[in-house]
Amino acid sequence: MAKLTESMTNVLEEDSMEQDIESPVTIHQPKLPKQAREDLPKNLNKECAKRKIQRYVRKDGKCNVHHGNVRETYRYLTDIFTTLVDLKWRFNLLIFVMVYTVTWLFFGMIWWLIAYMRGDMDHIGDSTWTPCVSNLNGFVSAFLFSIETETTIGYGYRVITDKCPEGIILLLVQSVLGSIVNAFMVGCMFVKISQPKKRAETLVFSTNAVISMRDGKLCLMFRVGDLRNSHIVEASIRAKLIKSKQTKEGEFIPLNQTDINVGYYTGDDRLFLVSPLIISHEINQQSPFWEISKAQLPKEELEIVVILEGMVEATGNISYTLCKVNALILERKTSGFASL
């Protein structure tokens, strides 16, 4: 047994000496991600590029998430103003018209009931009778008087008299409630028209993101530009990688969000957006792309969502835009920017 061990030791020493003699000098290369380590075909797989992937965020920046089986729907009514603003235009206009029409009809009905209960309808044309509302001879005229009262038009043909205390109280109530309805609905329409998110329509991103060497470092890059002359003040940008993940404990997270550093520690994420800028993310050991190879990248079911937010110079409103980087082209492009 001792002789066998000694012979094996001699063989190993001879093999190591041969390797030391024949092998060249070993040069330790710097650590690079798999994109730079693997030599793979230049052309991407067209089938993978053409395959349809369900989007988390659409190209226009709208989230493609639909809420279903929501049981506590009453919470939407507790914040009715935001609920109305978030509705589509056709529903918003329908509610706008219906609110005014219903209030006019409701108070018109009350004005008609007051006139009917006081007997004003039985003394139409009687100069000796003082009605609650002069020249009110039916429901149509009561409806018109309700519109004149709530909109403060006051043509002067139908006016309230001082012999009707219940009419005076109703006039005060309708004036106050009419002011509340006007403030609520006009404010809702104003916010709907001047939504800061509409400002994002003139913020454009490059068509594709690229991975290329920059200053000796492998970087993921894309461009962003503003088409308007009014600048975005305090503009900041951040990016998220959305990808399924399985934890070490075996838990599967379908839409895990990982932060992509685009200059948070260096201040490069604070943009002075007066001209198109190139946003760069260094692929290092802290990057979520470090373990993804060049061949694996087109096959990965991942999504990069870029969020740019800032204050609109003209209005002072905070605006933000969402952009989905849906293609990673492994070559450098220096052409102008365009929307995704």
Rosetta blueprint (number, residue, H / E / L):
1 M L
2 A H
3 K H
4 L H
5 T H
6 E H
7 S H
8 M H
9 T H
10 N H
11 V H
12 L H
13 E H
14 E H
15 D H
16 S H
17 M H
18 E H
19 Q H
20 D H
21 I H
22 E H
23 S L
24 P L
25 V L
26 T L
27 I L
28 H L
29 Q L
30 P L
31 K L
32 L L
33 P L
34 K H
35 Q H
36 A H
37 R H
38 E L
39 D L
40 L L
41 P L
42 K L
43 N L
44 L L
45 N L
46 K H
47 E H
48 C H
49 A H
50 K H
51 R L
52 K L
53 I L
54 Q L
55 R L
56 Y L
57 V E
58 R L
59 K L
60 D L
61 G L
62 K L
63 C E
64 N L
65 V L
66 H L
67 H L
68 G L
69 N L
70 V L
71 R L
72 E L
73 T L
74 Y H
75 R H
76 Y H
77 L H
78 T H
79 D L
80 I H
81 F H
82 T H
83 T H
84 L H
85 V H
86 D H
87 L L
88 K L
89 W H
90 R H
91 F H
92 N H
93 L H
94 L H
95 I H
96 F H
97 V H
98 M H
99 V H
100 Y H
101 T H
102 V H
103 T H
104 W H
105 L H
106 F H
107 F H
108 G H
109 M H
110 I H
111 W H
112 W H
113 L H
114 I H
115 A H
116 Y H
117 M H
118 R H
119 G L
120 D H
121 M H
122 D H
123 H H
124 I L
125 G L
126 D L
127 S L
128 T L
129 W L
130 T L
131 P L
132 C L
133 V E
134 S L
135 N L
136 L L
137 N L
138 G L
139 F H
140 V H
141 S H
142 A H
143 F H
144 L H
145 F H
146 S H
147 I H
148 E H
149 T H
150 E H
151 T L
152 T L
153 I L
154 G L
155 Y L
156 G L
157 Y L
158 R L
159 V L
160 I E
161 T L
162 D L
163 K L
164 C L
165 P H
166 E H
167 G H
168 I H
169 I H
170 L H
171 L H
172 L H
173 V H
174 Q H
175 S H
176 V H
177 L H
178 G H
179 S H
180 I H
181 V H
182 N H
183 A H
184 F H
185 M H
186 V H
187 G H
188 C H
189 M H
190 F H
191 V H
192 K H
193 I H
194 S L
195 Q L
196 P H
197 K H
198 K H
199 R H
200 A H
201 E H
202 T H
203 L E
204 V E
205 F E
206 S L
207 T L
208 N L
209 A E
210 V E
211 I E
212 S E
213 M E
214 R E
215 D L
216 G L
217 K E
218 L E
219 C E
220 L E
221 M E
222 F E
223 R E
224 V E
225 G E
226 D E
227 L L
228 R L
229 N L
230 S L
231 H L
232 I E
233 V E
234 E E
235 A E
236 S E
237 I E
238 R E
239 A E
240 K E
241 L E
242 I E
243 K E
244 S E
245 K E
246 Q E
247 T L
248 K L
249 E L
250 G L
251 E L
252 F E
253 I E
254 P E
255 L E
256 N E
257 Q E
258 T E
259 D E
260 I E
261 N L
262 V L
263 G L
264 Y L
265 Y L
266 T L
267 G L
268 D L
269 D L
270 R E
271 L E
272 F L
273 L L
274 V L
275 S L
276 P L
277 L E
278 I E
279 I E
280 S E
281 H E
282 E E
283 I L
284 N L
285 Q L
286 Q L
287 S L
288 P L
289 F L
290 W L
291 E L
292 I L
293 S L
294 K L
295 A L
296 Q L
297 L H
298 P H
299 K H
300 E L
301 E L
302 L E
303 E E
304 I E
305 V E
306 V E
307 I E
308 L E
309 E E
310 G E
311 M E
312 V E
313 E L
314 A L
315 T L
316 G L
317 N L
318 I E
319 S E
320 Y E
321 T E
322 L E
323 C E
324 K E
325 V E
326 N L
327 A L
328 L E
329 I E
330 L L
331 E L
332 R L
333 K L
334 T L
335 S L
336 G L
337 F L
338 A L
339 S L
340 L L
